[in-house]
Amino acid sequence: MLDINIAYPEFVPNQILTDRQLNQLHAHLEQEDRSTRLRLAGRGIICGLHARKVADTVEIDAGYGVTSDGDLIELCEQARTTYTHFRPYVDPDLDEDKNVKYVPWRSDSAPTQQFNIVELLPKEAMEAPDETQRPKGATKLTADHLDPGHADSKVAGRVLVLYLEHQPVELKSCLVTSCDNKGRNINVHVRALLVKRSDLPAATLVKDCRPVSTFPRHLMLGVLDGSSAAGRRHEFSPSPLREVLQADLRTDVEQEDRSTRLRLAGVGIACGLHARKVSTPAPAIEIDAGYGVTSD
């Protein structure tokens, strides 16, 4: 869940900076970006990201969305991404006690043990010209793996998820001229994962005065096993402010249209709309075609 922090450091001349102060500034700026997406746009899949099985592969259309923590997840480098291989997934983001940092991937009773998750690997990665850069431990997908009724199925009872992985990479401490600590980088990757439904509870919280589901760093795209996908795709949910602005915009546009008719045309019947009684072939009332403008 996105933690709200309204404090940030202000630097002064000749100040000695600490890692805590710099990280606090980074956290504040990142929080502002994520809050802007949530408050002014919304959460969920905004466009695209439709998934399907095609023979012995999985395809995901280009698209993007916003998680419940305001993180932006994009898959836009090509019209669609084709996944041809899979492997067991291990999240590299651990704390000092080797606990999995991303809470939805573990249970409270066993924080060091990650749930059984399958990672789908894209065709481009598996065909990298440099073999040393190809993902290790990969197995080619087959029709059996994508068949929910087969004993080797990888999709039965699982939900397809896009996950924003954070991979800490320690920088080398010793260079030719210095052995000062160089810190670490956080590499961010979008991973396509198959997670058991039972490991993805529909957790909710009250935010903006209404209940919302929580999916801090992942987006659910749906299921591939042919079962009902209801509630298994994070459809876009606009923010309350956006809903108000849209309603106001509709009202303003409608008012402008009505004012234009009244000011430039007038009030009453513009043409036609003549009514009469007729007796043949049967008693009836006829109204001619036409149109007019009301006093509103």
C-alpha positions as a printed Julia matrix, in Angstrom:
296×3 Matrix{Float64}:
   0.0     0.0     0.0
   1.21    3.52   -0.81
   2.45    5.19    2.38
   1.84    8.93    2.56
   4.91   10.9     3.64
   4.71   14.7     3.63
   8.22   15.32    4.99
  11.27   15.78    2.77
  14.79   17.13    3.35
  15.95   20.63    2.42
  19.66   20.95    1.76
  21.85   23.84    2.93
  25.38   24.98    1.95
  28.3    22.88    3.3
  25.89   20.2     4.53
  27.1    16.59    4.8
  24.58   14.46    2.95
  23.61   11.0     4.16
  22.06    8.12    2.27
  18.93    8.5     4.39
  18.41   12.11    3.31
  18.91   11.39   -0.39
  16.63    8.34   -0.28
  14.02   10.37    1.58
  14.04   12.97   -1.2
  13.75   10.24   -3.83
  10.87    8.62   -1.94
   9.05   11.97   -1.67
   9.31   12.71   -5.42
   8.3     9.16   -6.36
   5.34    9.35   -3.99
   4.18   12.6    -5.63
   4.28   10.96   -9.07
   2.36    7.89   -7.94
  -0.22    9.92   -6.01
  -0.82   12.07   -9.08
  -1.63    9.01  -11.17
  -4.01    7.63   -8.53
  -5.77   10.88   -7.6
  -6.12   12.35  -11.1
  -6.42    9.24  -13.28
  -7.3     6.02  -11.47
  -6.12    2.44  -11.14
  -6.22   -0.71  -13.24
  -5.64   -1.51  -16.91
  -6.12    1.65  -18.98
  -5.76    0.11  -22.44
  -4.66   -3.1   -24.13
  -2.91   -5.92  -22.23
  -5.29   -8.58  -23.56
  -3.8   -12.07  -23.29
  -4.5   -15.25  -25.26
  -3.15  -18.7   -26.01
  -1.93  -19.17  -29.59
  -0.89  -22.77  -30.34
   2.03  -23.42  -27.97
   2.65  -19.76  -27.05
   1.05  -16.98  -25.01
   0.51  -13.52  -26.51
  -0.09  -10.25  -24.65
  -1.17   -7.13  -26.55
   0.63   -3.85  -25.98
  -0.89   -1.64  -23.3
  -0.43   -0.05  -19.91
  -2.06    0.39  -16.54
  -1.67    1.76  -13.03
  -1.35   -0.37   -9.9
  -3.12    0.44   -6.62
   0.15    2.03   -5.43
   0.32    4.32   -8.45
   3.09    2.44  -10.26
   2.92    2.58  -14.06
   3.24   -0.79  -15.83
   3.85   -0.61  -19.57
   4.24   -3.23  -22.28
   4.56   -1.02  -25.33
   7.76   -1.89  -27.21
   5.81   -3.83  -29.86
   2.21   -4.49  -30.88
   2.2    -7.76  -28.96
   4.68   -9.81  -26.97
   4.93  -13.54  -27.6
   6.02  -15.84  -24.77
   7.54  -19.17  -25.83
   9.27  -20.51  -22.69
   8.76  -20.69  -18.93
  10.72  -21.28  -15.73
  10.15  -21.16  -11.95
  10.14  -17.56  -10.77
  12.24  -16.29   -7.87
  11.76  -12.66   -6.84
  15.21  -11.08   -6.33
  13.88   -8.31   -4.06
  14.63   -9.5    -0.49
  15.18   -7.63    2.77
  18.15   -8.05    5.11
  16.5   -11.09    6.74
  15.98  -12.75    3.33
  12.23  -12.17    3.52
  10.41  -11.64    0.24
   9.69   -7.9     0.21
   6.59   -8.08   -1.96
   3.95   -9.18    0.52
   1.45  -10.68   -2.0
   4.12  -13.24   -2.99
   4.43  -14.74    0.52
   2.46  -15.71    3.57
   2.79  -14.05    6.97
   3.64  -17.38    8.57
   6.57  -18.07    6.21
   7.94  -14.71    4.97
  11.15  -16.27    3.62
   9.26  -18.71    1.38
   7.84  -17.42   -1.88
   4.69  -18.9    -3.39
   4.96  -21.28   -6.34
   5.04  -18.88   -9.32
   5.74  -19.58  -13.01
   7.49  -16.97  -15.15
   6.75  -16.7   -18.88
   9.76  -15.74  -21.02
   9.43  -13.69  -24.24
  10.61  -14.97  -27.6
  13.03  -12.05  -28.02
  14.88  -12.91  -24.8
  15.19  -16.58  -25.75
  16.58  -15.66  -29.18
  19.14  -13.11  -27.98
  22.25  -13.23  -30.24
  24.5   -13.58  -27.17
  23.64  -16.93  -25.61
  25.03  -15.82  -22.25
  22.27  -13.18  -22.09
  19.45  -15.69  -22.55
  17.39  -16.61  -19.44
  18.72  -19.66  -17.62
  16.66  -22.71  -16.66
  14.03  -22.14  -19.36
  11.71  -24.82  -20.75
   9.89  -24.47  -24.07
   6.12  -24.17  -23.81
   4.06  -26.93  -25.4
   0.36  -27.41  -26.06
   0.27  -29.7   -23.01
   1.58  -26.93  -20.76
  -1.25  -24.66  -21.95
  -3.93  -27.34  -21.66
  -5.78  -26.89  -18.32
  -6.78  -30.55  -18.34
  -3.28  -31.97  -18.8
  -1.16  -33.24  -15.91
   1.71  -30.93  -16.97
  -0.51  -27.85  -17.26
   1.02  -24.54  -16.18
  -2.18  -22.52  -16.56
  -4.75  -24.57  -14.63
  -5.91  -22.66  -11.58
  -3.53  -19.76  -12.24
  -3.94  -16.08  -13.08
  -1.74  -14.27  -15.6
  -0.12  -11.28  -13.92
   2.21   -8.48  -15.02
   4.59   -7.72  -12.15
   6.87   -4.71  -11.73
  10.0    -6.45  -10.43
  12.62   -4.52   -8.45
  16.06   -6.09   -8.73
  18.76   -4.64   -6.43
  22.22   -4.73   -8.01
  25.22   -4.02   -5.78
  27.81   -1.86   -7.51
  31.44   -2.91   -7.27
  33.01   -1.32   -4.2
  36.64   -1.35   -5.3
  37.85    0.34   -8.45
  41.4     1.16   -9.48
  41.47    4.43   -7.56
  39.0     3.92   -4.74
  37.36    1.31   -2.55
  34.53    3.58   -1.4
  31.07    2.01   -1.29
  29.39    2.71   -4.65
  25.9     1.84   -3.46
  23.39   -0.11   -5.54
  21.09    0.27   -8.51
  17.48   -0.88   -8.62
  16.75   -2.43  -12.01
  13.04   -2.49  -12.83
  11.57   -5.19  -15.12
   8.03   -6.1   -16.17
   7.57   -9.85  -15.66
   4.72  -12.01  -16.97
   3.84  -14.47  -14.2
   1.34  -17.26  -13.64
   0.2   -17.14   -9.99
  -2.21  -19.52   -8.27
  -5.64  -17.97   -7.7
  -5.57  -19.07   -4.08
  -2.38  -17.03   -3.61
  -4.04  -13.85   -4.9
  -6.75  -13.02   -2.34
  -9.08  -10.16   -3.21
  -7.73   -7.88   -0.49
  -9.56   -4.56   -0.21
  -9.2    -1.35    1.7
 -11.19    1.85    1.99
  -9.66    4.7     0.03
 -11.21    7.91   -1.25
 -14.29    6.98    0.81
 -14.96    3.73   -1.05
 -13.59    0.16   -1.05
 -10.88   -0.6    -3.62
  -8.82   -3.7    -4.34
  -5.1    -3.66   -3.6
  -2.52   -4.73   -6.17
   0.55   -2.67   -5.2
   3.01   -3.69   -7.95
   1.11   -6.05  -10.26
  -1.8    -6.11  -12.7
  -3.98   -9.19  -13.26
  -4.69   -9.79  -16.97
  -7.06  -12.74  -16.57
  -6.95  -16.53  -16.82
  -5.81  -18.87  -19.6
  -7.5   -22.07  -18.43
 -10.92  -21.35  -19.93
 -12.65  -20.76  -16.59
 -14.63  -17.67  -15.71
 -12.4   -14.6   -15.71
 -14.83  -12.51  -13.65
 -12.91  -10.49  -11.12
  -9.59  -11.75  -12.48
  -8.74   -8.73  -14.64
  -7.93   -5.37  -13.14
 -10.23   -3.24  -15.27
  -9.7     0.5   -15.06
 -11.37    2.29  -12.17
 -11.28    6.11  -12.54
 -10.45    8.3    -9.59
 -13.31   10.19   -7.86
 -11.9    13.49   -9.16
 -11.86   12.19  -12.73
 -15.47   11.03  -12.41
 -16.51   14.49  -11.15
 -14.61   16.23  -13.96
 -16.18   13.97  -16.58
 -19.66   14.65  -15.18
 -18.96   18.4   -15.14
 -17.64   18.25  -18.69
 -20.76   16.46  -19.91
 -22.93   19.05  -18.18
 -20.93   21.97  -19.66
 -21.04   20.55  -23.19
 -24.77   19.85  -22.96
 -25.4    23.37  -21.64
 -23.37   24.91  -24.48
 -25.38   22.96  -27.06
 -28.71   24.05  -25.57
 -27.63   27.7   -25.26
 -26.53   27.7   -28.91
 -29.94   26.47  -30.04
 -31.77   29.07  -27.94
 -29.53   32.06  -28.81
 -29.06   31.38  -32.52
 -32.31   29.63  -33.46
 -35.1    30.35  -31.03
 -37.85   28.59  -29.17
 -40.73   26.61  -30.6
 -41.5    24.51  -33.65
 -39.01   25.19  -36.43
 -40.82   23.26  -39.15
 -43.46   20.57  -39.65
 -45.03   18.78  -36.67
 -48.57   19.53  -37.93
 -51.21   17.35  -36.27
 -54.63   16.33  -37.55
 -57.44   13.85  -37.0
 -58.18   11.39  -39.78
 -61.1     9.04  -40.1
 -59.91    6.69  -42.88
 -58.98    3.95  -43.11
 -59.52    4.08  -39.32
 -59.86    6.91  -36.81
 -56.36    8.14  -35.85
 -54.17   11.16  -35.16
 -51.36   11.99  -37.6
 -48.3    14.17  -36.92
 -46.13   15.36  -39.79
 -42.36   15.05  -39.61
 -40.57   18.08  -38.17
 -38.5    19.44  -35.33
 -38.38   22.21  -32.75
 -36.56   23.63  -29.71
 -37.9    23.73  -26.16
 -37.45   26.68  -23.82
 -34.52   24.83  -22.23
